[in-house]
Amino acid sequence: MIENLNILELSNVLAGPAVGMFFSELGANVIKVENKLSGGDMTRKWKLPSEKSQNISAYFSAVNYGKKHVFLDFTNKDDRKTLESYIKNCDIIITNFKYGDAEKYKLSFENCKSLNPSVIYAHIGGFKSNPKRVAFDVVLQAETGFLSMTGTSSQTAKIPVALIDVLAAHQIKEGILLALLKREKTKKAYEIKTTLEESAISSLMNQSSNFLMANHVAQPMGTLHPNIAPYGDIITSKEGDKLVLAIGTDLQFDKFCSIIEMEKNNSFISNQSRVNNRLELMELINKKTKNISTEALLIKCHLFNIPIGKIKSIDEVLQSKLAKNMILKEEVNGHETMRIKTNAFELSS
């Protein structure tokens, strides 16, 4: 089924293209239409200082795998005919037009449905509360609460991937898959819409419930968790490696204390008491772990099912066997491009 799907991608930057790549990875035919007048998707120019000017940017490559790239001018008569032929023959259209542009270029859901009565039209907007605003990820991170919770009290930190775009892409993918199921029965056209703003707010999860139910306003805590300790707390090994703990139960904590040979203390008998006495707790833990090697500590914790992990740099991660098996390579305009595949699920019968 997927191999027979024709996808028309009328979007740029990350969220929309990530949806297109989701389908291209699965074998669908994806045509990405880029603006001929501006030189295409703006991320083609988002390059690191070390990237050569003639190469396609690594950023662009991240979410534009396995697609046919077509450069069109929506205002050109011949290009318009080409575009309309794509619309008539596609199953899904992915858009992230700025406010008013879909109507301006006659590419709204109604316009496309008149050309293709069974089309699935998916649109990712920016701000639901004010559709006219220009929307980029870091601004959404700021205005939907994420930046207020990251970093520390002295240093705000941006989540270092365009997380809000990624979340919106997942929302749209789920909507498209639901629309495909519905269309199998009805043969009707469907429109799916979301915004970066709604996708971000819907992902606040426990932090939103902490406020709604306990009037708790999350503060910047670095890696720490407001409800659990030691969870997100950093420890240092004998070699100076940094490791993060994610201990969620009293039993896990008791086992961890045995591993590092820390005496039981009534001040830490329950999760609530550990949260309340977090600073004292971590001082005692670090006094113990600084005399234990990274390997020994990890081996013992893994043996007794204690959640712990070494803080790794991205080069360490991408040199792992697992990550290497997830690399997708593609030659574009004579240049090799690489990215990690975005589909991380397995489907079997």
Secondary structure as UniProt FT lines:
FT   HELIX           2..4
FT   STRAND          6..10
FT   TURN            13..14
FT   HELIX           15..25
FT   TURN            26..27
FT   STRAND          29..35
FT   TURN            36..39
FT   HELIX           42..45
FT   TURN            49..50
FT   TURN            53..54
FT   HELIX           58..62
FT   STRAND          67..72
FT   TURN            74..75
FT   HELIX           77..89
FT   STRAND          92..95
FT   TURN            99..100
FT   HELIX           101..104
FT   TURN            105..106
FT   HELIX           109..115
FT   TURN            117..118
FT   STRAND          120..125
FT   TURN            131..132
FT   HELIX           137..143
FT   TURN            144..145
FT   HELIX           146..149
FT   HELIX           163..186
FT   STRAND          190..195
FT   HELIX           196..201
FT   TURN            202..203
FT   HELIX           205..214
FT   TURN            222..223
FT   TURN            229..230
FT   STRAND          231..236
FT   TURN            238..239
FT   STRAND          242..246
FT   HELIX           250..260
FT   HELIX           266..268
FT   HELIX           271..276
FT   HELIX           278..289
FT   TURN            290..291
FT   HELIX           294..303
FT   TURN            304..305
FT   STRAND          308..310
FT   HELIX           314..318
FT   HELIX           321..324
FT   TURN            325..326
FT   STRAND          327..332
FT   TURN            333..334
FT   STRAND          335..340
//
